Amino acid sequence: MKLPLFDYAAPATLAEAIALLAASGGTAKALAGGQSLLPTMAFRLAMPTLLVDLRRLAGLDRITLGEDGVRLGAKVRWRDIEDDTRLRTAHPLLAAAITHVAHYQIRNRGTVGGNLAHADPAAEMPGVAVACDAELVLTGSKGTRVVRSADFFLGPLTTALADDELIVEVRLPAWPAARRWGFEEFAQRRGDFAVAGIAAFYDADARGVAGNTHIAVIGACHRPHRLAGAEAALNGHMVDEQVIVAAAKVAAAEVDPPADLHASAEYRRALVGTLLERALIRASR
Ligand SMILES: Cc1cc2nc3c(=O)[nH]c(=O)nc-3n(C[C@H](O)[C@H](O)[C@H](O)COP(=O)(O)OP(=O)(O)OC[C@H]3O[C@@H](n4cnc5c(N)ncnc54)[C@H](O)[C@@H]3O)c2cc1C
């Protein structure tokens, strides 16, 4: 399908990009990898009058590892994450989740910032961000603000971004080497969006008792969110088969999945339990 008509700009600085977005009064859109925006335009679900291409903006494509964790610039592509072998130990949950994103050609262009801004409830990165309490750094004409990922995703394709704001960075808190984790998803074909998915981790003490459990769901929800009941079912317990089965039951009961042409709500609910079981079995090994 052909795209609707639009104007195009490729500003050289972040300030120029923001000025263009602000001047449009909400009718302009940032263009990153184009992997979500262009299909959306082709289907006439979005008809921006101006595309503000971010490709010339410097400094947004860095992956930085520090004591405070991992920082991903908004223009970091899935492929950059895959290729950065440091992340396999610095953030194994992120590295594992990204292998489920789309296909190679899409991973070669799609960016972290574009993915978070698009806010598909079935996308992996928003689930990782919410599971890890990541912070998003947003810059707009009123300045820069830092937003918790739990407050960023408001609903399907809906975020806390203002019309003139850009995501510039995502900050994932430091990841202890001994942390137990699992990422599981079910998609109809490899590379498709998840019908449901689970990102989970906990820290075990010397006796193997779980604490600081974080579990986030994707796909079986209107926005990625943590499963407080399932987390509570793990905290303070040795993670054995009985505890895993109990936590999975709680997780299935606490989601409110949508039904669509890919799966019924009940199927997604059952999947959440199964995927959490699998993630926790992997984590507890
Ligand atoms: C066939 C197919 C399969 C896919 N499968 C998956 C999948 O399994 N899992 C998954 O997670 N994704 C999947 N995707 C989406 C893919 O990961 C996209 O790359 C991603 O969602 C958007 O990133 P992008 O850089 O292409 O953003 P774009 O398409 O350029 O932009 C998307 C939106 O984000 C906005 N935007 C872009 N950058 C910024 C920024 N820095 N600040 C603020 N707003 C910004 C744009 O204005 C637009 O509204 C798939 C895509 C396709 C085409």
The ligand as an SDF file (V2000), in Angstrom:
LIG
                    3D

 53 58  0  0  0  0  0  0  0  0999 V2000
    6.5930   -7.8360   10.6140 C   0  0  0  0  0  0  0  0  0  0  0  0
    6.9610   -7.1760   11.9140 C   0  0  0  0  0  0  0  0  0  0  0  0
    7.0980   -7.9420   13.0460 C   0  0  0  0  0  0  0  0  0  0  0  0
    7.4410   -7.3530   14.2620 C   0  0  0  0  0  0  0  0  0  0  0  0
    7.5470   -8.1340   15.3700 N   0  0  0  0  0  0  0  0  0  0  0  0
    7.8650   -7.5790   16.5370 C   0  0  0  0  0  0  0  0  0  0  0  0
    7.9880   -8.3570   17.7100 C   0  0  0  0  0  0  0  0  0  0  0  0
    7.8670   -9.5760   17.6960 O   0  0  0  0  0  0  0  0  0  0  0  0
    8.2750   -7.7220   18.8770 N   0  0  0  0  0  0  0  0  0  0  0  0
    8.4480   -6.3590   18.9340 C   0  0  0  0  0  0  0  0  0  0  0  0
    8.6990   -5.8340   20.0100 O   0  0  0  0  0  0  0  0  0  0  0  0
    8.3570   -5.5960   17.8380 N   0  0  0  0  0  0  0  0  0  0  0  0
    8.0740   -6.1670   16.6520 C   0  0  0  0  0  0  0  0  0  0  0  0
    7.9590   -5.3730   15.5370 N   0  0  0  0  0  0  0  0  0  0  0  0
    8.1350   -3.9240   15.6780 C   0  0  0  0  0  0  0  0  0  0  0  0
    9.6000   -3.5370   15.5680 C   0  0  0  0  0  0  0  0  0  0  0  0
   10.3130   -4.0110   16.6940 O   0  0  0  0  0  0  0  0  0  0  0  0
    9.7430   -2.0210   15.4700 C   0  0  0  0  0  0  0  0  0  0  0  0
   11.0170   -1.7560   15.1110 O   0  0  0  0  0  0  0  0  0  0  0  0
    9.4760   -1.1850   16.6680 C   0  0  0  0  0  0  0  0  0  0  0  0
    8.2300   -1.4240   17.2040 O   0  0  0  0  0  0  0  0  0  0  0  0
    9.5010    0.3120   16.3330 C   0  0  0  0  0  0  0  0  0  0  0  0
   10.7870    0.7450   16.2430 O   0  0  0  0  0  0  0  0  0  0  0  0
   11.2040    1.6920   15.0440 P   0  0  0  0  0  0  0  0  0  0  0  0
   12.5540    2.1970   15.3680 O   0  0  0  0  0  0  0  0  0  0  0  0
   11.0370    1.0190   13.7520 O   0  0  0  0  0  0  0  0  0  0  0  0
   10.1670    2.9010   15.2190 O   0  0  0  0  0  0  0  0  0  0  0  0
    9.3060    3.6970   14.1270 P   0  0  0  0  0  0  0  0  0  0  0  0
    8.4540    2.7640   13.3570 O   0  0  0  0  0  0  0  0  0  0  0  0
   10.1770    4.6160   13.3570 O   0  0  0  0  0  0  0  0  0  0  0  0
    8.4020    4.5700   15.1200 O   0  0  0  0  0  0  0  0  0  0  0  0
    7.4200    3.9580   15.9160 C   0  0  0  0  0  0  0  0  0  0  0  0
    6.7310    5.0350   16.7520 C   0  0  0  0  0  0  0  0  0  0  0  0
    7.6490    5.5500   17.7100 O   0  0  0  0  0  0  0  0  0  0  0  0
    7.8320    6.9590   17.5430 C   0  0  0  0  0  0  0  0  0  0  0  0
    9.2320    7.1960   17.8380 N   0  0  0  0  0  0  0  0  0  0  0  0
   10.3120    6.6430   17.2270 C   0  0  0  0  0  0  0  0  0  0  0  0
   11.4390    6.9780   17.8860 N   0  0  0  0  0  0  0  0  0  0  0  0
   11.0500    7.7530   18.9230 C   0  0  0  0  0  0  0  0  0  0  0  0
   11.7550    8.4070   19.9760 C   0  0  0  0  0  0  0  0  0  0  0  0
   13.0910    8.3210   20.1260 N   0  0  0  0  0  0  0  0  0  0  0  0
   11.0490    9.1240   20.8720 N   0  0  0  0  0  0  0  0  0  0  0  0
    9.6970    9.2110   20.7680 C   0  0  0  0  0  0  0  0  0  0  0  0
    8.9860    8.6270   19.7920 N   0  0  0  0  0  0  0  0  0  0  0  0
    9.6540    7.9050   18.8930 C   0  0  0  0  0  0  0  0  0  0  0  0
    7.3880    7.2450   16.1070 C   0  0  0  0  0  0  0  0  0  0  0  0
    6.9440    8.5730   15.9580 O   0  0  0  0  0  0  0  0  0  0  0  0
    6.2550    6.2400   15.9530 C   0  0  0  0  0  0  0  0  0  0  0  0
    5.0890    6.7400   16.5440 O   0  0  0  0  0  0  0  0  0  0  0  0
    7.6510   -5.9360   14.3250 C   0  0  0  0  0  0  0  0  0  0  0  0
    7.5400   -5.1620   13.1610 C   0  0  0  0  0  0  0  0  0  0  0  0
    7.1980   -5.7570   11.9700 C   0  0  0  0  0  0  0  0  0  0  0  0
    7.0910   -4.8960   10.7440 C   0  0  0  0  0  0  0  0  0  0  0  0
  1  2  1  0
  2  3  1  0
  2 52  2  0
  3  4  2  0
  4  5  1  0
  4 50  1  0
  5  6  2  0
  6  7  1  0
  6 13  1  0
  7  8  2  0
  7  9  1  0
  9 10  1  0
 10 11  2  0
 10 12  1  0
 12 13  2  0
 13 14  1  0
 14 15  1  0
 14 50  1  0
 15 16  1  0
 16 17  1  0
 16 18  1  0
 18 19  1  0
 18 20  1  0
 20 21  1  0
 20 22  1  0
 22 23  1  0
 23 24  1  0
 24 25  2  0
 24 26  1  0
 24 27  1  0
 27 28  1  0
 28 29  2  0
 28 30  1  0
 28 31  1  0
 31 32  1  0
 32 33  1  0
 33 34  1  0
 33 48  1  0
 34 35  1  0
 35 36  1  0
 35 46  1  0
 36 37  1  0
 36 45  1  0
 37 38  2  0
 38 39  1  0
 39 40  1  0
 39 45  2  0
 40 41  1  0
 40 42  2  0
 42 43  1  0
 43 44  2  0
 44 45  1  0
 46 47  1  0
 46 48  1  0
 48 49  1  0
 50 51  2  0
 51 52  1  0
 52 53  1  0
M  END
$$$$
